[in-house]
Amino acid sequence: MRSYQALFRAPEFTPLFLHTASRSAAMTVAGPALGTLVYGATGSPFLSAVSMFTPQLAQVVGATTLLSAADRIPPRAALTLIALAYALGTAALATPGLPVGVLLAVSLTLGLVASLGGGVQWGLLHEILPKEGYLLGRSVCNMANGLMQVAGYAAGGVLVAALSPRAALLVAAVLYLLAASVARLGLSRRPPRATGRPSIGATWRANSLLWSDRSRRLTLLGLWLPNGLVVGCEALFVAYAPHAAGPLFACAAAGMLIGDVTVGRLLPRRVRRRLAVPLLVLLAAPYLLFALRPTVWVAALAVGSASIGFGASLVQQERLMALTPDELSGHALGLHSAGMLTCQGLAATLAGTVAQLTTPATAMTALALASLTVTGTLAAAAVAQRRKPAAAPNSAARPTP
């Protein structure tokens, strides 16, 4: 499956695609609106960054307690209920007069509810499409995410400026309702992919199994850490340019779109499998420019170039699926999603803390350096892992002294 036409002819791909796009648009509108609301109330870069990524911080709880349900509950019902919960919670965030602590608590609760979403959604995609079509399908969903971010940040910026952050949050709630309707009416009723009751014990057993393989472990860490640290940089866009953060967010989304199209559609497999590390370097390196305190438009160019590197995740996901048994595909993709979002939330918290003590530009530069360091360390570990099996026979063949 190498064409978009064949992809959209696959049964149920279109409604899943529309569900994904609607949720992405809602998150895009809601995140900066909440960050602006909190920053306006507190003037704190730390609280502004944390508020935008609070739901991600709850992902680690879901990944260690709820994730076994990703393959054990009907996907249509799960996606519908998660979107409905987000619609209600986002509407609640728009209530006037809520203290910042309540806003953060609601966001954390929504993140816990959503911790199943990645596993259910991408596990269903893996089920709908043949194996050779998964990467293209995920690429198209990521492209939709990029397009929705470009449109959502632009529309969200207009709503925040022309009306209020609360109005933008209400629009996001309506988009979540649309996502719930598409899932309920467009997807067919499917049985769970795995048998047994979801439980904390089952979650831990599957996590341990996935984590026990060194190749899978390095792949998951590569999906989580470099990406998360760079998203920590993005969490400071509002603090770096309080009245002009929209171009930074929009250029980041546009760069991500370019990366997904290039990696998912244009590059042959033999080429793209070698590009994970170069793309991760590209993801972080342009943020070093923030050490020079660039103007907004120069910064936007750097951010757009860097975000092309998000295409690395497609290469890494393809490798993860090749290393994972089919019955654990949803769990593995959920672990990838939950771990990535958790790292993004933690990195946003770290970024806000450093920015509070120094400046947003300094914090962004520091996180970019950290991302490059992690990428280099994981790449070296992967090379050592590949060489180890080849070295074993030689060492075994040496005579005993």
Secondary structure, 3 states (H helix, E strand, C coil): CCCHHHHHHCCCHHHHHHHHHHHHHHHHHHHHHHHHHHHHHHCCHHHHHHHHHHHHHCHHHHHHHCHHHHHCCCHHHHHHHHHHHHHHHHHHHCCCCCCHHHHHHHHHHHHHHHCCHHHHHHHHHHHHCCHHHHHHHHHHHHHHHHHHHHHHHHHHHHHHHHCCHHHHHHHHHHHHHHHHHHHHHHCCCCCCCCCCCCCHHHHHHHHHHHHHCHHHHHHHHHHHHHHHHHHHHHCCHHHHCCCCHHHHHHHHHHHHHHHHHHHHHHCCHHHHCCCHHHHHHHHHHHHHHHHHCCCHHHHHHHHHHHHHHHHHHHHHHHHHHHCCCHHHHHHHHHHHHHHHHHHHHHHHHHHHHHHHHCCHHHHHHHHHHHHHHHHHHHHHHHHHHHHHHHHHHHHHHCCCC
